[in-house]
Amino acid sequence: MDDYRNTVCDPIGRGAKRAVVVGAGIAGLAAAVRMHRAGWEVVVLERAATRRSSGYLLNLHGPGYDAAERLGLVPALTPRDIGFFTSVLVHADGREKFTVPAAVAQAAVGERALSLFRGDLESVLYDAVAGHVDIRFGTTVRAVTQDPGAVEVVLSDGTRLRADLVIGADGVHSRIRELVFGPESEYLVELNHMVGAFPLDTVPEHVAEGVGTTFLGPRRTAAVMNLGPHRSSAFFTYRSPDPAAELARGAAPALTAAFGDLGRGVAEALRQLAADPTDAYFDSVGQIVIDRWSSGRVVLLGDAAWCVTVFAGYGAALALDGADRLGTALTAHGDDLTAALDSWEQSLRPEVRKRQALARKGIGRFAPPTRVHVWAGDLMLRAIQLPGIRGLVQRSIRRANN
Ligand SMILES: Cc1cc2nc3c(=O)[nH]c(=O)nc-3n(C[C@H](O)[C@H](O)[C@H](O)COP(=O)(O)OP(=O)(O)OC[C@H]3O[C@@H](n4cnc5c(N)ncnc54)[C@H](O)[C@@H]3O)c2cc1C
């Protein structure tokens, strides 16, 4: 029997309500920021022993930027903004096809946009709560039980914590979801693609500074960004009929098998990955589809609840927005937790549904299925540089963002 049954339970403090947040990623830290601001006592549990590295590049615009603003993050995020960069589309051997200037991407998304490393966004969130909330690294959850008055979690170190609310923000492979809602297989919808992304320790020699080179399919995409020291990174995605087999191979062997024939920056990035795969993100692409995001005093947030995937380019935005709206709903409904969680879920569902649908539709842009699709994609990228067409594309991107 688990020895936690004999340990002392840390009770809920008098006065402030207590939230236990599981996961110190974007969703968990944003929840900590928002719940602390709403006057809750917050404990954050993070499985990793330390904070994560820079990770990969992500964009915040539209509602994602708005949520960052509401959370008070924009002043600290702005100095970390990478900005837009020139994209060079290349052939498999690295020869240039054509260039898409930074100004084209900038015009498409507008002024209210940030391009950030995931680690920079997490750092800004962490700095906003460090010293105000209890953050425990190297700690996870073994069990969750509820009674009408509270929820109790048993931690990996045997400690028990009672709380008013548990927020499961522990990512797409959420342990909280598994403990409270059931096995991942019931909720994960595989999109049969793999994604790999990692920071580059040394600047890629074969890619000019301030430039990202992109090789586009069929069935795969590779991009290498040279944005200077400590800011360069690589991104890969490819179609796979058997994601489990790819995961079993591991990031470096799998990505080398899928992209090892490509030249220039890609070969360099793969060499760096093989030398040190520690900071690489490598996973299959799958959406989480679940009928309800809360059960009693346990609520899921971020990828744990609704992973929209990299193909939506919107998961970080929804994590921030979801955390901010959760704080607002809990404040508005006072002691009526069920009403708060209901209204929170109703306010977010339509956006999540839309982003999941857009992601499924957008797969072909990331990994065009055939040469004809590659050719059509190239044509569109060339066309958006024409002023008339650019206006049309701008309007459709802004419509999707609103
Ligand atoms: C390559 C790539 C590019 C992307 N680009 C964009 C973009 O441009 N714009 C955008 O908005 N989104 C983007 N996204 C999506 C976005 O990064 C994610 O949706 C977001 O990071 C999800 O955050 P999260 O906190 O929900 O989950 P995660 O980032 O997975 O964080 C979960 C945290 O929980 C911890 N954890 C896991 N299990 C446990 C446990 N049992 N106990 C305790 N802790 C645990 C983990 O260590 C981690 O710290 C991209 C994603 C990828 C992969």
The ligand as an SDF file (V2000), in Angstrom:
LIG
                    3D

 53 58  0  0  0  0  0  0  0  0999 V2000
    6.7980   23.1300  -32.6280 C   0  0  0  0  0  0  0  0  0  0  0  0
    5.6200   23.8180  -32.0220 C   0  0  0  0  0  0  0  0  0  0  0  0
    5.2940   25.1150  -32.4270 C   0  0  0  0  0  0  0  0  0  0  0  0
    4.2000   25.7700  -31.8400 C   0  0  0  0  0  0  0  0  0  0  0  0
    3.8900   27.0410  -32.2530 N   0  0  0  0  0  0  0  0  0  0  0  0
    2.8640   27.7140  -31.6590 C   0  0  0  0  0  0  0  0  0  0  0  0
    2.5640   29.0540  -32.0500 C   0  0  0  0  0  0  0  0  0  0  0  0
    3.1690   29.6160  -32.9610 O   0  0  0  0  0  0  0  0  0  0  0  0
    1.5650   29.7100  -31.3870 N   0  0  0  0  0  0  0  0  0  0  0  0
    0.8590   29.1160  -30.3680 C   0  0  0  0  0  0  0  0  0  0  0  0
   -0.0330   29.7780  -29.7870 O   0  0  0  0  0  0  0  0  0  0  0  0
    1.1090   27.8290  -30.0090 N   0  0  0  0  0  0  0  0  0  0  0  0
    2.0990   27.1170  -30.6160 C   0  0  0  0  0  0  0  0  0  0  0  0
    2.3660   25.8250  -30.2590 N   0  0  0  0  0  0  0  0  0  0  0  0
    1.5500   25.1650  -29.2210 C   0  0  0  0  0  0  0  0  0  0  0  0
    1.9950   25.5490  -27.8070 C   0  0  0  0  0  0  0  0  0  0  0  0
    3.3930   25.4990  -27.6740 O   0  0  0  0  0  0  0  0  0  0  0  0
    1.3550   24.6020  -26.8000 C   0  0  0  0  0  0  0  0  0  0  0  0
   -0.0250   24.5430  -27.0490 O   0  0  0  0  0  0  0  0  0  0  0  0
    1.5930   25.0830  -25.3790 C   0  0  0  0  0  0  0  0  0  0  0  0
    2.9720   25.1450  -25.1070 O   0  0  0  0  0  0  0  0  0  0  0  0
    0.8930   24.1570  -24.3960 C   0  0  0  0  0  0  0  0  0  0  0  0
    1.2230   24.5460  -23.1100 O   0  0  0  0  0  0  0  0  0  0  0  0
    0.7630   23.6740  -21.8650 P   0  0  0  0  0  0  0  0  0  0  0  0
    1.2830   24.4150  -20.6810 O   0  0  0  0  0  0  0  0  0  0  0  0
   -0.6790   23.3670  -21.9640 O   0  0  0  0  0  0  0  0  0  0  0  0
    1.5050   22.2710  -22.0330 O   0  0  0  0  0  0  0  0  0  0  0  0
    3.0470   21.9030  -22.0090 P   0  0  0  0  0  0  0  0  0  0  0  0
    3.8550   22.9260  -22.7320 O   0  0  0  0  0  0  0  0  0  0  0  0
    3.1420   20.5020  -22.4790 O   0  0  0  0  0  0  0  0  0  0  0  0
    3.4450   21.9880  -20.4730 O   0  0  0  0  0  0  0  0  0  0  0  0
    3.0950   20.9790  -19.5500 C   0  0  0  0  0  0  0  0  0  0  0  0
    3.9890   21.0810  -18.3290 C   0  0  0  0  0  0  0  0  0  0  0  0
    3.5630   20.0880  -17.3830 O   0  0  0  0  0  0  0  0  0  0  0  0
    4.6750   19.3360  -16.9580 C   0  0  0  0  0  0  0  0  0  0  0  0
    4.1740   17.9960  -16.6010 N   0  0  0  0  0  0  0  0  0  0  0  0
    3.8340   16.9960  -17.4570 C   0  0  0  0  0  0  0  0  0  0  0  0
    3.3730   15.9500  -16.7680 N   0  0  0  0  0  0  0  0  0  0  0  0
    3.4250   16.2880  -15.4660 C   0  0  0  0  0  0  0  0  0  0  0  0
    3.0790   15.6220  -14.2620 C   0  0  0  0  0  0  0  0  0  0  0  0
    2.5890   14.3660  -14.2690 N   0  0  0  0  0  0  0  0  0  0  0  0
    3.2640   16.2710  -13.0850 N   0  0  0  0  0  0  0  0  0  0  0  0
    3.7710   17.5360  -13.0530 C   0  0  0  0  0  0  0  0  0  0  0  0
    4.1070   18.2070  -14.1530 N   0  0  0  0  0  0  0  0  0  0  0  0
    3.9350   17.5970  -15.3440 C   0  0  0  0  0  0  0  0  0  0  0  0
    5.6410   19.3480  -18.1160 C   0  0  0  0  0  0  0  0  0  0  0  0
    6.9730   19.0680  -17.7080 O   0  0  0  0  0  0  0  0  0  0  0  0
    5.4580   20.7890  -18.6270 C   0  0  0  0  0  0  0  0  0  0  0  0
    6.2710   21.6890  -17.9080 O   0  0  0  0  0  0  0  0  0  0  0  0
    3.4360   25.1200  -30.8390 C   0  0  0  0  0  0  0  0  0  0  0  0
    3.7580   23.8100  -30.4490 C   0  0  0  0  0  0  0  0  0  0  0  0
    4.8310   23.1630  -31.0440 C   0  0  0  0  0  0  0  0  0  0  0  0
    5.1610   21.7530  -30.6190 C   0  0  0  0  0  0  0  0  0  0  0  0
  1  2  1  0
  2  3  1  0
  2 52  2  0
  3  4  2  0
  4  5  1  0
  4 50  1  0
  5  6  2  0
  6  7  1  0
  6 13  1  0
  7  8  2  0
  7  9  1  0
  9 10  1  0
 10 11  2  0
 10 12  1  0
 12 13  2  0
 13 14  1  0
 14 15  1  0
 14 50  1  0
 15 16  1  0
 16 17  1  0
 16 18  1  0
 18 19  1  0
 18 20  1  0
 20 21  1  0
 20 22  1  0
 22 23  1  0
 23 24  1  0
 24 25  2  0
 24 26  1  0
 24 27  1  0
 27 28  1  0
 28 29  2  0
 28 30  1  0
 28 31  1  0
 31 32  1  0
 32 33  1  0
 33 34  1  0
 33 48  1  0
 34 35  1  0
 35 36  1  0
 35 46  1  0
 36 37  1  0
 36 45  1  0
 37 38  2  0
 38 39  1  0
 39 40  1  0
 39 45  2  0
 40 41  1  0
 40 42  2  0
 42 43  1  0
 43 44  2  0
 44 45  1  0
 46 47  1  0
 46 48  1  0
 48 49  1  0
 50 51  2  0
 51 52  1  0
 52 53  1  0
M  END
$$$$
